[in-house]
Amino acid sequence: MAKLNSPAPQPCKIDAGSYRALLERVAASRRFQKSARLRELLLYLGGRSLEQPGCEIREQEIGVAVFGRPAHYDTVADTIARVNVYDLRKKLDAHFSEDGRDEPVLISIPKGSYCLEFVERDIPPAAVAAPDSAAGPAPGRRRSLLPAVCLALLAACVGLTIRVAQLSGGSRSRQLPPALHGLWSRLFAEGRTTDLVLADSNLSLLQDLVQQPLPTSEYRSGNLTQKAEAILGDSSRRVIETLMSRRYTSVADVQIVSQLLLLDGLDARQFRVHFARDFAPEDLRTSNVILSGSKRSNPWVQLFEDDLNFRFDHDEARGYAVIVNRHPRPGEQERYLTSVGSPTLESYGVVAFVPNLGDTGNVLIIAGGGMNATEAAGEFVTHDELLDPFLRRAGWKPGQPVPYFEVLLETTVMGATMLPPRVVCFRQGNARGSGH
């Protein structure tokens, strides 16, 4: 695949003394105080990276040195190192956007590697520490102000689309790990564009108001306003018209776009980003397409549901998102519910990799029974430490194209912490065949 062109920050020249001091500051910070395991992992990886810059740290080495695994344990069956590096990567990102926002040097873990990088900030610390009041709240308060942030998501999506178009100079030297390459090479084929279709959060809100699903045919014809008015009455016309005149998507969709832009080896010029309401469904017959969101917010997903085992439903009266397992196997449930408002929330999402409607390309569906589940599903297909063990469990071997599959994922949110997604069950192949 062609390279993603990006003005990525360059690793700093090694300054072992100051970098060790930085490591110790991070390890002693608020986010690591209650996580002895991740603190130990950070210090181990940091020590190895400073002793041998550019070294190759293997997963098995981490399992033995940090987590006490036997010398020749099976890293396919036991993913403790990969999952904890995934957690560490997220915790480092959060630290340097909040408590460590004044640090002139960042610590990162590049995807496909366990060796730490020390990277100079693109933006001077002063610009991060003292944002213009018009730009919004301080980074440390992002979660508490998410409802307000949602109102600005349309502008964020437009900005991301422009950003995609601008990434045309320079290239990265690293290649995607085999599992990520096996999947994404089938969605970003040489000489073809790939359509990314973002969820229509307005549609979800409208269905919350009418407390019933609205058909894809009405969405496509633009008659949703009239349909909703017929249900709610003429007095609701102004609210409905205002709602459907805007274009909002979710934080999860913005996160998915940003994760895609960070994947090495993808040519960003192949992206075409669409809001669901502006997408021409005829392209589902001819293009490679990524659909973000369940059919409740991205109705084009519904066009594939007859061929899927895991299908979305919604309990309108109680506000429950439901994933229906059409053909449960022993030990599996028929229905997986994501409730709303629970302090410890288990939510469910689905990733489905299927042929497009014309069997001329491929479609990746990234859907959740809520924003957390959609974000977790997006992370599942952009992080090698999550995708690789699943694909190996499903029989895939490195060097082979990734076959069609569906996977049901569970993620748990405790307070402000989202745990890595867990594979609940999966299916291989697709009802319409396994070619392409």
C-alpha positions in Angstrom: 0.0 0.0 0.0 1.0 3.6 -0.5 2.3 5.5 2.5 0.2 7.9 4.6 1.9 11.3 4.2 2.1 13.1 7.5 4.2 15.8 9.1 4.8 13.6 12.1 7.0 14.8 14.9 10.5 13.5 14.9 12.1 11.4 17.7 14.5 13.5 19.8 18.2 12.7 20.1 18.8 10.5 23.0 19.4 12.4 26.3 19.3 9.5 28.7 19.5 11.6 31.9 16.6 13.9 31.2 14.5 11.1 29.7 15.0 9.0 32.8 13.8 11.9 34.8 10.8 12.3 32.5 10.0 8.6 32.9 10.1 8.9 36.7 7.8 11.9 36.7 5.3 10.1 34.5 5.5 6.9 36.6 4.9 9.0 39.8 2.0 10.9 38.2 -1.7 10.8 39.2 -2.7 8.3 36.5 -0.1 5.7 37.4 -0.4 5.9 41.2 -3.1 3.3 41.3 -1.7 1.1 38.6 1.4 -0.6 39.8 1.4 -3.0 36.8 1.4 -0.3 34.2 4.0 1.7 36.1 6.3 -1.3 36.2 5.7 -1.9 32.5 6.4 1.8 31.7 9.7 1.8 33.6 10.8 -1.6 32.0 10.1 -0.5 28.5 11.7 2.9 29.2 14.8 1.4 30.6 15.2 -1.0 27.7 14.6 1.8 25.2 17.2 4.1 26.7 19.8 1.4 27.1 19.4 0.2 23.5 17.7 3.0 21.4 15.8 1.5 18.5 15.9 -2.0 20.0 13.4 -4.7 19.3 11.4 -5.6 22.4 9.5 -8.8 22.0 6.1 -9.6 23.5 7.3 -12.7 25.1 10.2 -10.8 26.8 7.7 -8.4 28.3 5.5 -11.3 29.5 8.4 -12.9 31.3 10.1 -9.8 32.7 7.1 -7.8 33.8 4.2 -10.3 34.3 6.1 -13.4 35.5 5.1 -15.7 32.7 7.3 -18.8 32.0 10.0 -18.4 29.4 8.3 -20.1 26.5 4.6 -19.2 27.2 2.1 -19.0 24.3 1.6 -15.4 23.3 -1.3 -16.2 21.1 -3.3 -17.8 23.9 -2.0 -15.4 26.6 -2.2 -11.7 25.4 -1.4 -10.1 28.8 1.6 -8.2 27.3 -0.4 -6.8 24.3 -3.4 -5.8 26.3 -1.3 -4.0 28.9 0.7 -2.2 26.3 -2.6 -1.1 24.8 -3.7 0.3 28.2 -0.3 1.9 28.7 -0.5 3.6 25.3 -3.9 5.1 26.2 -2.7 6.2 29.6 0.4 7.9 28.2 -1.8 9.8 25.7 -4.1 10.9 28.5 -1.2 12.0 30.7 0.5 14.2 28.1 -2.8 15.8 27.1 -3.6 16.7 30.8 -1.2 16.5 33.7 1.8 16.4 31.4 0.7 19.0 28.9 3.6 21.3 29.9 6.2 18.7 29.1 8.3 19.7 26.0 8.9 16.0 25.2 6.2 13.3 24.8 6.6 9.6 25.4 4.8 7.4 22.9 4.6 3.7 21.9 4.4 3.5 18.1 1.9 0.9 16.9 3.6 -2.4 15.9 6.5 -1.7 18.4 7.1 -2.0 22.1 10.1 0.4 22.1 9.3 3.8 23.6 9.8 6.9 21.6 10.7 10.4 23.0 9.1 13.0 20.7 9.3 16.7 20.8 5.9 18.5 20.8 4.7 20.1 17.6 2.9 22.8 19.6 4.8 24.8 22.3 3.7 23.9 25.8 2.6 27.5 26.5 0.0 27.2 23.7 -1.4 24.0 25.3 -1.3 25.3 28.9 -3.1 28.5 28.2 -5.7 28.0 25.5 -7.9 30.8 24.3 -11.1 30.9 26.2 -13.0 30.7 23.0 -11.5 27.3 22.2 -13.3 25.5 25.0 -12.6 23.9 28.3 -9.2 22.7 29.6 -8.3 19.2 28.4 -8.6 17.8 32.0 -12.4 18.5 31.9 -13.2 16.9 28.5 -15.3 14.0 29.9 -17.5 16.2 32.1 -18.3 18.5 29.2 -19.0 15.9 26.5 -22.6 17.0 25.9 -21.3 20.5 25.0 -18.6 19.2 22.8 -21.1 17.2 20.8 -22.6 20.4 19.5 -19.3 21.2 17.7 -18.8 17.8 16.2 -19.9 18.9 12.7 -17.1 21.4 12.6 -14.7 18.8 13.8 -15.7 16.4 11.0 -15.3 19.1 8.4 -11.8 19.8 9.8 -10.9 16.2 9.7 -11.9 15.9 6.1 -9.8 18.9 5.2 -6.9 17.4 7.2 -7.2 14.2 5.2 -6.9 16.1 1.9 -3.9 18.0 3.2 -1.8 15.0 4.2 0.1 14.8 0.9 3.8 15.5 1.7 6.4 13.2 3.3 5.8 9.6 4.3 6.3 7.2 7.3 8.9 4.5 7.2 7.1 1.9 9.4 4.8 -0.7 7.9 1.6 -1.9 9.5 1.9 -5.1 11.5 0.6 -8.2 9.6 -2.9 -8.4 11.1 -3.6 -4.7 10.5 -2.1 -4.9 7.0 -4.1 -8.0 6.2 -7.4 -6.2 7.0 -6.7 -2.7 5.8 -5.0 -3.7 2.5 -8.4 -5.1 1.5 -10.1 -1.8 2.2 -7.5 0.5 0.8 -6.7 -1.1 -2.6 -4.2 0.6 -4.9 -5.9 3.0 -7.3 -9.3 3.0 -5.5 -10.9 5.4 -3.1 -12.4 4.3 0.2 -15.6 5.9 1.5 -15.9 6.5 5.2 -19.5 7.1 6.2 -20.0 8.8 9.6 -23.1 8.3 11.8 -26.0 10.7 11.8 -26.5 11.5 15.4 -29.6 13.6 14.6 -31.3 10.5 13.4 -30.7 8.8 16.7 -32.2 11.8 18.6 -35.2 11.9 16.3 -35.9 8.2 17.0 -35.6 8.9 20.7 -38.3 11.6 20.3 -40.7 9.4 18.4 -39.8 6.3 20.3 -39.9 4.0 17.3 -37.5 3.1 14.5 -37.7 5.1 11.3 -37.3 3.2 8.0 -34.3 3.6 5.7 -36.6 4.3 2.8 -37.8 7.5 4.6 -34.3 8.5 5.3 -33.2 8.1 1.7 -36.2 10.0 0.4 -35.8 12.9 2.9 -39.3 12.4 4.3 -38.2 11.9 8.0 -39.5 15.3 9.0 -43.0 14.5 7.8 -42.9 11.0 9.2 -42.0 12.4 12.7 -44.6 15.1 12.5 -47.3 12.5 11.8 -46.3 10.7 15.0 -45.7 13.7 17.3 -48.2 16.2 15.9 -47.9 19.6 14.2 -46.7 21.3 17.5 -43.4 19.5 17.2 -42.6 20.7 13.7 -40.2 23.5 14.6 -38.2 21.2 16.9 -38.0 18.5 14.3 -37.1 20.8 11.4 -34.3 22.4 13.6 -33.0 19.0 14.5 -32.9 17.6 11.0 -31.4 20.8 9.5 -28.2 20.2 11.4 -25.4 17.6 10.9 -24.0 16.2 14.0 -22.0 13.0 14.5 -20.5 11.4 17.7 -17.2 11.7 19.5 -16.7 8.0 18.7 -16.8 8.7 14.9 -14.3 11.5 15.2 -12.1 9.1 17.2 -12.3 6.5 14.5 -11.3 9.0 11.8 -8.3 10.1 13.9 -7.2 6.4 14.5 -7.4 5.7 10.8 -5.2 8.8 10.1 -2.6 7.4 12.5 -2.3 4.0 10.7 1.0 3.6 9.0 1.0 2.6 5.3 -2.4 4.0 4.4 -2.7 6.7 1.7 -4.9 9.4 3.2 -5.7 10.7 -0.3 -7.8 7.6 -0.8 -10.3 8.7 1.9 -13.6 10.2 1.0 -15.4 11.2 4.3 -19.2 11.4 4.1 -22.0 12.3 6.6 -24.5 9.4 6.4 -27.3 11.7 5.1 -25.1 12.8 2.1 -23.9 9.4 1.1 -25.1 7.8 -2.1 -26.0 4.2 -1.2 -25.4 3.1 -4.8 -21.7 3.3 -3.9 -22.1 0.3 -1.7 -22.2 -1.7 -4.9 -19.0 -0.4 -6.3 -16.7 1.0 -3.6 -14.7 -0.1 -0.5 -16.7 1.4 2.3 -16.4 1.9 6.1 -19.7 2.4 7.9 -19.5 3.8 11.4 -22.4 3.4 13.8 -25.4 1.0 14.0 -28.4 1.2 11.8 -30.0 3.5 14.4 -27.6 6.3 13.4 -26.2 5.0 10.1 -29.2 3.4 8.2 -27.0 2.1 5.4 -25.9 -0.7 7.8 -29.4 -2.1 7.5 -28.8 -3.0 3.8 -26.3 -5.7 5.1 -28.3 -7.1 8.0 -30.0 -10.0 6.1 -26.5 -11.5 5.7 -25.3 -10.8 9.3 -25.6 -13.0 12.4 -25.3 -10.2 14.9 -28.1 -7.6 14.3 -29.0 -4.4 16.1 -32.3 -3.7 17.7 -33.5 -1.1 20.2 -36.0 -1.1 23.1 -37.4 2.3 22.4 -39.5 2.5 25.6 -36.6 1.7 28.0 -33.7 3.1 26.0 -31.9 -0.3 25.7 -29.6 -1.0 22.7 -29.9 -4.7 21.9 -27.7 -7.0 19.7 -29.6 -10.0 18.5 -27.6 -13.2 18.0 -29.7 -14.8 15.3 -28.1 -18.3 15.6 -26.7 -18.7 19.1 -24.2 -21.5 19.7 -23.8 -23.4 23.0 -22.8 -20.9 25.7 -23.9 -17.9 23.8 -26.9 -15.6 24.5 -29.7 -14.8 22.1 -29.7 -11.1 23.1 -27.0 -8.8 24.5 -28.3 -5.6 26.1 -26.6 -2.3 26.7 -28.5 -0.4 29.3 -28.3 3.4 29.8 -27.3 5.2 33.0 -25.5 2.4 34.8 -22.4 3.5 36.7 -20.6 0.3 35.6 -21.7 0.0 32.0 -21.2 -3.1 29.9 -21.8 -2.2 26.3 -21.7 -4.3 23.2 -20.5 -3.6 19.7 -20.0 -5.4 16.4 -17.3 -5.3 13.8 -18.3 -7.0 10.5 -16.1 -7.3 7.5 -18.2 -8.3 4.5 -18.3 -8.0 0.7 -20.0 -4.9 -0.7 -23.5 -5.2 -2.3 -22.0 -5.8 -5.8 -19.3 -8.2 -4.7 -16.8 -5.8 -6.3 -15.1 -4.6 -3.0 -15.4 -4.8 0.7 -17.3 -3.1 3.6 -16.2 -2.8 7.2 -19.0 -2.1 9.7 -18.0 -0.6 13.0 -21.1 -0.4 15.2 -21.9 -0.1 18.9 -24.9 0.0 21.1 -23.7 3.4 22.3 -20.8 5.7 21.9 -18.4 3.8 24.1 -19.1 0.5 22.3 -18.6 2.2 18.9 -15.3 3.7 20.0 -14.2 0.3 21.4 -15.0 -1.4 18.1 -13.0 1.3 16.2 -10.0 0.6 18.5 -10.4 -3.1 17.9 -9.7 -2.8 14.2 -6.9 -0.1 14.5 -4.8 -1.7 17.3 -2.7 -4.8 16.5 -2.6 -6.0 20.1 -6.4 -6.4 19.9 -7.0 -7.5 16.3 -4.0 -10.0 16.0 -5.0 -12.5 18.7 -8.6 -12.5 17.5 -7.6 -13.2 13.9 -5.2 -16.0 15.0 -7.9 -17.5 17.1 -10.2 -17.4 14.0 -7.6 -19.4 12.0 -5.9 -16.5 10.1 -2.1 -16.8 9.5 0.2 -13.8 8.9 0.8 -13.2 5.2 -2.7 -14.3 4.3 -5.6 -11.9 3.4 -8.0 -11.5 6.3 -11.2 -13.5 5.5 -14.7 -12.1 6.1 -15.9 -12.2 9.7 -18.2 -10.8 12.3 -17.2 -10.3 15.9 -19.3 -9.3 18.9 -17.4 -7.2 21.4 -18.0 -6.3 25.0 -16.5 -3.2 26.7 -16.8 -2.1 30.3 -16.8 1.5 31.4 -16.0 2.1 35.1 -16.2 5.8 35.9 -14.1 7.6 33.3 -12.1 4.4 32.4 -13.0 2.3 29.4 -11.5 -1.2 29.5 -10.2 -2.8 26.3 -12.9 -4.6 24.3 -13.4 -8.3 24.9 -14.4 -10.8 22.2 -17.6 -12.5 23.2 -18.2 -14.6 20.1 -17.6 -14.4 16.4 -18.5 -15.9 13.0 -16.3 -16.6 10.1 -17.2 -16.0 6.4 -20.3 -14.3 5.2 -23.7 -15.5 4.1 -23.1 -14.2 0.5 -19.8 -16.0 0.2 -16.2 -15.7 1.2 -14.6 -14.5 -2.1 -12.8 -11.2 -2.8 
